[in-house]
Amino acid sequence: MQQHCNLILNERGTLWLGDYESALNLEFLKSKGIRTVITVAAGLNLKYEGIVHHKIEILDIELTNISQYFQTANDWIERGFNIGGVLGSINLLQEVKFIAWQVSPDLQLQQLLI
């Protein structure tokens, strides 16, 4: 199964951004050393031994404002780096917003998306 997942950060730790399928593929998670999974989705419950799962329980659609969760997600990522790789499983629009925030948390995301 081809993964829709990209390595976006490797200086401070291994951070992958991927899709729903990536988060569900235990073989893929293990092969990449991913020990923390962060999902932005309603109703997705992962229970894998040795993998920490953090959830942002919101509808992952364009109208959803996820910026209120960025600091929490960043804290989860930083803690995740202490035990292995991290996978953020989110849709494309949310991925763009999150990458923009990782690059510069002080930028207004609304301006980046205009």
Short mmCIF file of the C-alpha atoms (twelve columns), coordinates in Angstrom:
data_MODEL
# 
_entry.id   MODEL 
# 
loop_
_atom_site.group_PDB 
_atom_site.id 
_atom_site.type_symbol 
_atom_site.label_atom_id 
_atom_site.label_alt_id 
_atom_site.label_comp_id 
_atom_site.label_asym_id 
_atom_site.label_seq_id 
_atom_site.Cartn_x 
_atom_site.Cartn_y 
_atom_site.Cartn_z 
_atom_site.pdbx_PDB_model_num 
ATOM 1   C CA . MET A 1   0.000   0.000  0.000  1 
ATOM 2   C CA . GLN A 2   1.444   3.363  -0.994 1 
ATOM 3   C CA . GLN A 3   1.545   5.871  1.832  1 
ATOM 4   C CA . HIS A 4   0.466   9.452  1.339  1 
ATOM 5   C CA . CYS A 5   2.984   10.763 3.791  1 
ATOM 6   C CA . ASN A 6   5.863   13.238 3.645  1 
ATOM 7   C CA . LEU A 7   8.831   13.883 5.896  1 
ATOM 8   C CA . ILE A 8   8.749   17.607 6.621  1 
ATOM 9   C CA . LEU A 9   11.141  18.080 9.534  1 
ATOM 10  C CA . ASN A 10  14.266  16.272 10.555 1 
ATOM 11  C CA . GLU A 11  16.470  18.766 12.437 1 
ATOM 12  C CA . ARG A 12  14.752  18.553 15.827 1 
ATOM 13  C CA . GLY A 13  13.141  15.194 15.209 1 
ATOM 14  C CA . THR A 14  11.368  13.153 12.586 1 
ATOM 15  C CA . LEU A 15  7.995   14.696 11.756 1 
ATOM 16  C CA . TRP A 16  5.806   13.171 9.075  1 
ATOM 17  C CA . LEU A 17  2.583   14.603 7.690  1 
ATOM 18  C CA . GLY A 18  0.238   12.061 6.246  1 
ATOM 19  C CA . ASP A 19  -3.283  10.986 5.655  1 
ATOM 20  C CA . TYR A 20  -5.792  8.757  7.416  1 
ATOM 21  C CA . GLU A 21  -4.386  5.622  5.756  1 
ATOM 22  C CA . SER A 22  -0.896  6.363  7.074  1 
ATOM 23  C CA . ALA A 23  -2.213  6.598  10.628 1 
ATOM 24  C CA . LEU A 24  -3.961  3.231  10.266 1 
ATOM 25  C CA . ASN A 25  -0.950  1.366  8.850  1 
ATOM 26  C CA . LEU A 26  0.911   -0.109 11.814 1 
ATOM 27  C CA . GLU A 27  3.597   -1.645 9.582  1 
ATOM 28  C CA . PHE A 28  4.342   1.785  8.083  1 
ATOM 29  C CA . LEU A 29  4.426   3.467  11.511 1 
ATOM 30  C CA . LYS A 30  6.873   0.889  12.854 1 
ATOM 31  C CA . SER A 31  9.079   0.995  9.728  1 
ATOM 32  C CA . LYS A 32  9.546   4.772  10.117 1 
ATOM 33  C CA . GLY A 33  10.105  4.696  13.880 1 
ATOM 34  C CA . ILE A 34  6.896   6.642  14.507 1 
ATOM 35  C CA . ARG A 35  5.949   6.426  18.186 1 
ATOM 36  C CA . THR A 36  3.475   9.336  18.345 1 
ATOM 37  C CA . VAL A 37  0.461   9.869  16.083 1 
ATOM 38  C CA . ILE A 38  -1.585  13.064 16.127 1 
ATOM 39  C CA . THR A 39  -4.879  12.926 14.276 1 
ATOM 40  C CA . VAL A 40  -7.252  15.715 13.351 1 
ATOM 41  C CA . ALA A 41  -10.488 13.809 12.906 1 
ATOM 42  C CA . ALA A 42  -13.716 13.022 14.639 1 
ATOM 43  C CA . GLY A 43  -14.137 9.441  15.776 1 
ATOM 44  C CA . LEU A 44  -10.701 7.993  14.935 1 
ATOM 45  C CA . ASN A 45  -9.365  5.876  17.793 1 
ATOM 46  C CA . LEU A 46  -5.980  4.221  17.382 1 
ATOM 47  C CA . LYS A 47  -4.854  1.677  19.927 1 
ATOM 48  C CA . TYR A 48  -1.407  0.389  19.071 1 
ATOM 49  C CA . GLU A 49  0.963   -0.918 21.698 1 
ATOM 50  C CA . GLY A 50  3.986   1.361  21.968 1 
ATOM 51  C CA . ILE A 51  2.419   4.251  20.030 1 
ATOM 52  C CA . VAL A 52  0.966   7.315  21.720 1 
ATOM 53  C CA . HIS A 53  -2.156  8.654  20.008 1 
ATOM 54  C CA . HIS A 54  -3.257  12.258 20.486 1 
ATOM 55  C CA . LYS A 55  -6.525  13.422 18.945 1 
ATOM 56  C CA . ILE A 56  -7.942  16.747 17.975 1 
ATOM 57  C CA . GLU A 57  -11.630 15.825 17.835 1 
ATOM 58  C CA . ILE A 58  -12.965 18.178 15.194 1 
ATOM 59  C CA . LEU A 59  -14.387 17.839 11.727 1 
ATOM 60  C CA . ASP A 60  -11.426 18.052 9.375  1 
ATOM 61  C CA . ILE A 61  -13.007 20.367 6.813  1 
ATOM 62  C CA . GLU A 62  -12.070 23.717 5.300  1 
ATOM 63  C CA . LEU A 63  -14.384 25.772 7.531  1 
ATOM 64  C CA . THR A 64  -12.939 24.394 10.758 1 
ATOM 65  C CA . ASN A 65  -10.592 26.748 12.596 1 
ATOM 66  C CA . ILE A 66  -7.771  24.537 13.809 1 
ATOM 67  C CA . SER A 67  -5.430  27.371 14.772 1 
ATOM 68  C CA . GLN A 68  -6.645  27.176 18.368 1 
ATOM 69  C CA . TYR A 69  -5.039  23.700 18.564 1 
ATOM 70  C CA . PHE A 70  -1.629  24.586 17.105 1 
ATOM 71  C CA . GLN A 71  0.159   25.166 20.417 1 
ATOM 72  C CA . THR A 72  -1.215  21.933 21.899 1 
ATOM 73  C CA . ALA A 73  -0.214  19.994 18.784 1 
ATOM 74  C CA . ASN A 74  3.240   21.574 18.871 1 
ATOM 75  C CA . ASP A 75  3.646   20.487 22.507 1 
ATOM 76  C CA . TRP A 76  2.641   16.927 21.539 1 
ATOM 77  C CA . ILE A 77  5.164   16.985 18.689 1 
ATOM 78  C CA . GLU A 78  7.992   18.190 20.926 1 
ATOM 79  C CA . ARG A 79  7.204   15.484 23.516 1 
ATOM 80  C CA . GLY A 80  6.918   12.915 20.737 1 
ATOM 81  C CA . PHE A 81  10.437  13.711 19.527 1 
ATOM 82  C CA . ASN A 82  11.704  12.456 22.894 1 
ATOM 83  C CA . ILE A 83  10.475  8.912  22.168 1 
ATOM 84  C CA . GLY A 84  10.689  8.631  18.346 1 
ATOM 85  C CA . GLY A 85  9.124   9.901  15.159 1 
ATOM 86  C CA . VAL A 86  5.826   11.767 14.985 1 
ATOM 87  C CA . LEU A 87  3.041   11.472 12.409 1 
ATOM 88  C CA . GLY A 88  0.483   14.228 11.987 1 
ATOM 89  C CA . SER A 89  -2.527  12.846 10.134 1 
ATOM 90  C CA . ILE A 90  -4.529  15.710 8.644  1 
ATOM 91  C CA . ASN A 91  -6.075  16.774 5.348  1 
ATOM 92  C CA . LEU A 92  -4.274  18.938 2.786  1 
ATOM 93  C CA . LEU A 93  -5.729  22.318 3.749  1 
ATOM 94  C CA . GLN A 94  -5.064  21.757 7.443  1 
ATOM 95  C CA . GLU A 95  -1.547  20.576 6.519  1 
ATOM 96  C CA . VAL A 96  -0.842  23.881 4.737  1 
ATOM 97  C CA . LYS A 97  -2.067  25.841 7.765  1 
ATOM 98  C CA . PHE A 98  0.001   23.725 10.155 1 
ATOM 99  C CA . ILE A 99  3.213   23.932 8.106  1 
ATOM 100 C CA . ALA A 100 2.795   27.699 7.856  1 
ATOM 101 C CA . TRP A 101 2.441   27.905 11.622 1 
ATOM 102 C CA . GLN A 102 5.497   25.677 12.181 1 
ATOM 103 C CA . VAL A 103 7.556   28.012 9.987  1 
ATOM 104 C CA . SER A 104 6.365   31.162 11.739 1 
ATOM 105 C CA . PRO A 105 3.864   30.932 14.609 1 
ATOM 106 C CA . ASP A 106 3.586   34.726 14.682 1 
ATOM 107 C CA . LEU A 107 2.185   35.028 11.153 1 
ATOM 108 C CA . GLN A 108 -1.524  35.477 10.768 1 
ATOM 109 C CA . LEU A 109 -2.713  32.272 9.094  1 
ATOM 110 C CA . GLN A 110 -5.615  34.076 7.485  1 
ATOM 111 C CA . GLN A 111 -3.119  36.213 5.540  1 
ATOM 112 C CA . LEU A 112 -1.212  33.141 4.370  1 
ATOM 113 C CA . LEU A 113 -4.339  31.559 2.932  1 
ATOM 114 C CA . ILE A 114 -5.634  34.559 0.966  1 
# 
